[in-house]
Amino acid sequence: MKIWWIYIKKPIKDYFFYKELTRLKNFGETLSDPEKEDIVNYLKTHKPCMIPYTFTQKYLEKNIDIQYDIKKEMWFAVHLGKPLYFPGNCKKEDVLNTYRNLLMEQDPESPHCYESADFAVEQGDVVADAGAAEGIFALNVLDKADKIYCFETDEKWIKALNATFAPYKDKVEIINKCISATNSENSLTLDAFFKNRKIDFIKADIEGAELNLLKGSKNILNNPAPLKVVLCTYHNPNDTEELEHELKNCHFKTSFSKGYILAVHNPVPPYFRRGVIRAKR
C-alpha cells in the first residue's frame, strides 16, 4: 500500500498544503510498519509536519508562561520552574511557538525525544550537550547532572544560554565552538576536549554533523567505560544506517526512539526517518 492514496478523498484548501501533498504522493514507500501507518492516519486530517502524531495537539492548547526580563531585554519561558531564555530579537509569539515545538519534541511519545525510561542522564553524570541551541535539554537534566558542557556555535544562542545558566555557572559551561572530526579555531573534537575529563552522556543535535562527532570521538567510544550516546538521525538521508554502524562497531547496544520524523522540509528519500538513536555500553 502506498501512502498517496489517502489524499484523493480530501479537498486541497491552500497552495502550501497542495505542494506538500504533491511531494508526499511521490514517496513511493510501502507501509509494512505500523508506526508509519500511524503517520498516515494523522495525515488524513492534518497537514504534513515534522512530528506527525496526535499527541502534539495537546501542546497547542497548553497554557504557556512567557515573560519578559527587562534587565536582560529577553523573553523567557518558565520551564520546570526555571527561566529558559531566547534571543533578544525574538518576539513573544516566536518564543511561544518555539517553546511549544520544543515541548512536542521532548514528549515521551515523540521520535525526537532524547531520553526514555531506561535511557537517561543519571545522578552525578557529566554531560556533553552538542548543539545546545536554547538549552532545554541541559535544563531538563540540570538537577541530575554533576557537570554539563554546552557546545553551541550559533552566536544567536550564546547570550540566551548565558542568561539561562547564569545561576548555575559552577555546573554548566558554555563553549562557543562546534563539535567536529577535527580541531580548529572554531571546532573541536570530543576526544580533545575530554582528554583529561570524565564523560558519561553525550547528546548531539548538530544539523547533520553527528557522524563527524563520532569520527572525532574514537578514543571516547573505544574506551570500555560506561557511556550513553544519543544522536539525531534525521538530518541526512543515510544518518540512521551510518550512525548505527559506527556505534555498533564500537560495541554499543543501540535502539531508536518511537516512531518517525516526517522529512517534509527535505524532499530526499527516505521520507520516514528515525528521530534519534540511543546507544549505551
Secondary structure per residue as TSV (DSSP state, phi and psi in degrees):
chain	resnum	aa	ss	phi	psi
A	1	M	-	360.0	126.9
A	2	K	B	-91.3	151.9
A	3	I	G	-79.4	-14.0
A	4	W	G	-67.2	-24.0
A	5	W	G	-62.7	-22.4
A	6	I	G	-68.7	-16.7
A	7	Y	G	-88.6	-18.7
A	8	I	T	-67.6	-17.0
A	9	K	T	-91.4	-7.4
A	10	K	S	-112.6	133.0
A	11	P	-	-68.3	145.9
A	12	I	-	-89.1	119.6
A	13	K	-	-97.6	-23.5
A	14	D	S	-150.7	165.7
A	15	Y	H	-64.5	-42.6
A	16	F	H	-59.9	-46.5
A	17	F	H	-60.8	-39.5
A	18	Y	H	-61.1	-45.3
A	19	K	H	-61.1	-43.1
A	20	E	H	-65.3	-42.9
A	21	L	H	-66.5	-37.2
A	22	T	H	-60.8	-41.5
A	23	R	H	-64.0	-46.0
A	24	L	H	-67.4	-31.3
A	25	K	H	-61.2	-23.7
A	26	N	T	-98.7	14.7
A	27	F	-	-56.9	-48.3
A	28	G	-	70.5	18.1
A	29	E	-	-101.8	133.2
A	30	T	B	-82.6	155.6
A	31	L	-	-110.0	86.9
A	32	S	-	-100.6	-1.5
A	33	D	-	-108.3	119.9
A	34	P	H	-56.4	-31.0
A	35	E	H	-67.1	-30.9
A	36	K	H	-73.0	-34.1
A	37	E	H	-64.3	-32.5
A	38	D	H	-60.6	-37.9
A	39	I	H	-66.7	-42.4
A	40	V	H	-58.5	-44.8
A	41	N	H	-62.5	-37.8
A	42	Y	H	-63.9	-42.6
A	43	L	H	-71.7	-11.5
A	44	K	T	-65.7	-28.2
A	45	T	T	-127.4	0.6
A	46	H	S	-133.5	157.9
A	47	K	-	-72.0	151.9
A	48	P	-	-60.2	139.4
A	49	C	-	-153.3	169.1
A	50	M	S	-64.8	-38.7
A	51	I	S	-116.2	86.3
A	52	P	-	-88.6	67.9
A	53	Y	-	-136.1	148.5
A	54	T	G	-67.1	-23.1
A	55	F	G	-61.1	-22.9
A	56	T	G	-65.4	-23.6
A	57	Q	H	-64.3	-29.3
A	58	K	H	-65.6	-25.2
A	59	Y	H	-79.0	-19.9
A	60	L	H	-73.6	-21.4
A	61	E	H	-103.9	-5.7
A	62	K	S	-70.3	138.2
A	63	N	-	-76.9	115.4
A	64	I	-	-107.0	131.8
A	65	D	-	-94.8	102.1
A	66	I	E	-111.3	127.1
A	67	Q	E	-129.5	163.1
A	68	Y	E	-113.5	129.5
A	69	D	E	-96.2	108.6
A	70	I	T	-65.0	-41.8
A	71	K	T	-64.3	-43.3
A	72	K	T	-87.2	-13.7
A	73	E	T	57.3	46.4
A	74	M	E	-143.5	146.0
A	75	W	E	-81.2	150.6
A	76	F	E	-143.3	152.8
A	77	A	E	-101.5	140.7
A	78	V	E	-83.5	108.6
A	79	H	E	-119.6	118.5
A	80	L	T	54.2	35.4
A	81	G	T	79.6	5.8
A	82	K	E	-123.1	149.1
A	83	P	E	-75.3	131.4
A	84	L	E	-113.3	105.9
A	85	Y	E	-82.9	154.0
A	86	F	-	-126.8	158.5
A	87	P	-	-52.2	146.7
A	88	G	T	-61.7	-23.9
A	89	N	T	-85.8	1.1
A	90	C	-	-76.0	142.2
A	91	K	-	-87.6	160.2
A	92	K	H	-57.6	-41.2
A	93	E	H	-65.3	-36.9
A	94	D	H	-63.9	-44.0
A	95	V	H	-62.6	-43.8
A	96	L	H	-59.2	-49.0
A	97	N	H	-66.9	-40.9
A	98	T	H	-64.0	-42.8
A	99	Y	H	-66.4	-39.0
A	100	R	H	-58.2	-44.5
A	101	N	H	-64.0	-37.6
A	102	L	H	-63.9	-40.0
A	103	L	H	-65.1	-40.8
A	104	M	H	-59.9	-45.2
A	105	E	H	-61.0	-35.5
A	106	Q	T	-101.3	13.2
A	107	D	S	-64.3	141.7
A	108	P	T	-56.2	-23.3
A	109	E	T	-89.7	-2.9
A	110	S	-	-82.7	142.1
A	111	P	T	-69.4	-9.5
A	112	H	T	-100.1	3.1
A	113	C	-	-74.4	127.4
A	114	Y	-	-75.3	-40.8
A	115	E	-	-106.1	162.4
A	116	S	B	-143.1	-180.0
A	117	A	T	-59.3	-34.8
A	118	D	T	-110.9	15.7
A	119	F	B	-147.7	97.5
A	120	A	-	-154.9	162.3
A	121	V	-	-65.0	135.5
A	122	E	-	-108.3	163.1
A	123	Q	T	-56.1	126.8
A	124	G	T	88.6	2.3
A	125	D	-	-69.9	151.9
A	126	V	E	-102.6	126.5
A	127	V	E	-118.3	136.0
A	128	A	E	-105.5	117.2
A	129	D	E	-107.1	92.5
A	130	A	E	-88.8	122.3
A	131	G	T	80.2	53.4
A	132	A	-	-66.5	-30.0
A	133	A	T	52.3	-120.4
A	134	E	T	-77.1	-16.2
A	135	G	-	94.4	16.7
A	136	I	H	-65.8	-35.9
A	137	F	H	-65.1	-46.5
A	138	A	H	-60.1	-38.5
A	139	L	H	-68.6	-35.6
A	140	N	H	-61.8	-36.4
A	141	V	T	-104.9	8.0
A	142	L	T	-56.5	-43.2
A	143	D	T	-74.3	-19.0
A	144	K	T	-94.2	-37.8
A	145	A	-	-72.8	148.6
A	146	D	S	-84.8	-34.0
A	147	K	E	-153.6	140.0
A	148	I	E	-128.9	128.4
A	149	Y	E	-107.6	113.6
A	150	C	E	-97.4	114.4
A	151	F	E	-101.2	120.3
A	152	E	-	-147.3	125.6
A	153	T	-	-99.0	-16.5
A	154	D	-	-79.2	114.5
A	155	E	H	-58.5	-29.4
A	156	K	H	-63.6	-22.2
A	157	W	H	-93.1	-17.0
A	158	I	H	-63.5	-46.5
A	159	K	H	-62.5	-40.9
A	160	A	H	-65.8	-42.4
A	161	L	H	-61.0	-44.2
A	162	N	H	-61.9	-36.4
A	163	A	H	-69.4	-43.5
A	164	T	H	-63.0	-42.0
A	165	F	T	-104.1	12.8
A	166	A	G	-55.1	-39.3
A	167	P	G	-73.7	-6.8
A	168	Y	G	-124.9	35.1
A	169	K	T	-61.2	-26.0
A	170	D	T	-72.9	-17.5
A	171	K	T	-113.2	-31.3
A	172	V	E	-116.7	125.6
A	173	E	E	-116.4	130.2
A	174	I	E	-104.8	122.5
A	175	I	E	-114.6	117.0
A	176	N	-	-86.0	61.7
A	177	K	S	-144.6	156.4
A	178	C	E	-92.9	151.6
A	179	I	E	-90.4	129.2
A	180	S	-	-144.3	-167.1
A	181	A	S	-90.3	-10.3
A	182	T	S	-135.4	163.3
A	183	N	-	-102.7	133.7
A	184	S	-	-153.2	-170.2
A	185	E	S	-62.0	-36.1
A	186	N	S	-111.3	-0.6
A	187	S	E	-139.0	160.9
A	188	L	E	-153.0	161.9
A	189	T	-	-97.0	153.6
A	190	L	H	-66.8	-32.5
A	191	D	H	-58.0	-43.7
A	192	A	H	-69.2	-44.4
A	193	F	H	-67.7	-39.4
A	194	F	T	-100.5	21.3
A	195	K	T	-56.2	-41.4
A	196	N	T	-120.1	26.1
A	197	R	S	-126.0	152.5
A	198	K	-	-76.0	148.7
A	199	I	-	-146.7	131.6
A	200	D	-	-119.1	-27.1
A	201	F	E	-147.0	127.5
A	202	I	E	-118.8	124.4
A	203	K	E	-118.3	133.9
A	204	A	E	-138.8	124.6
A	205	D	-	-133.2	84.9
A	206	I	-	-124.5	42.1
A	207	E	T	54.9	40.1
A	208	G	T	97.7	0.1
A	209	A	-	-95.8	15.1
A	210	E	H	-61.9	-36.1
A	211	L	H	-65.3	-39.0
A	212	N	H	-63.6	-35.6
A	213	L	H	-59.2	-45.4
A	214	L	H	-64.7	-38.5
A	215	K	H	-64.9	-29.5
A	216	G	T	-93.7	14.6
A	217	S	T	-129.1	25.5
A	218	K	H	-60.9	-39.8
A	219	N	H	-64.0	-42.8
A	220	I	H	-64.7	-47.1
A	221	L	H	-68.0	-30.2
A	222	N	H	-91.7	-3.1
A	223	N	S	-74.3	133.1
A	224	P	-	-73.1	-3.0
A	225	A	S	-63.4	148.9
A	226	P	-	-56.9	138.4
A	227	L	-	-156.9	141.8
A	228	K	E	-117.9	138.4
A	229	V	E	-133.0	130.5
A	230	V	E	-129.6	125.8
A	231	L	E	-130.2	143.1
A	232	C	E	-71.4	140.4
A	233	T	-	-124.6	17.7
A	234	Y	-	-113.2	-5.7
A	235	H	S	-69.8	-40.8
A	236	N	S	-114.9	149.3
A	237	P	T	-56.4	-34.0
A	238	N	T	-102.7	10.2
A	239	D	H	-58.6	-43.2
A	240	T	H	-56.0	-52.3
A	241	E	H	-70.0	-44.1
A	242	E	H	-68.6	-41.8
A	243	L	H	-69.0	-40.5
A	244	E	H	-64.2	-40.1
A	245	H	H	-60.5	-46.3
A	246	E	H	-61.3	-43.7
A	247	L	H	-69.6	-40.7
A	248	K	H	-67.5	-32.8
A	249	N	H	-64.3	-23.3
A	250	C	T	-97.5	15.0
A	251	H	T	69.4	34.7
A	252	F	-	-92.6	147.2
A	253	K	E	-88.5	129.6
A	254	T	E	-118.4	154.6
A	255	S	E	-153.6	166.0
A	256	F	E	-118.1	157.7
A	257	S	-	-67.9	169.6
A	258	K	S	-67.9	144.7
A	259	G	S	68.5	-159.0
A	260	Y	-	-137.5	150.5
A	261	I	E	-83.7	136.6
A	262	L	E	-95.5	118.3
A	263	A	-	-80.7	64.4
A	264	V	T	-73.7	-20.2
A	265	H	T	-104.5	9.6
A	266	N	S	-144.9	84.6
A	267	P	-	-75.2	55.0
A	268	V	S	-126.7	126.4
A	269	P	S	-58.7	150.3
A	270	P	-	-77.1	144.2
A	271	Y	S	-85.4	-27.7
A	272	F	E	-92.6	118.3
A	273	R	E	-128.0	138.6
A	274	R	-	-61.5	141.6
A	275	G	-	-78.4	-53.8
A	276	V	E	-142.5	150.1
A	277	I	E	-106.4	135.7
A	278	R	E	-112.4	131.5
A	279	A	E	-134.6	139.6
A	280	K	E	-145.6	156.7
A	281	R	-	-139.8	360.0
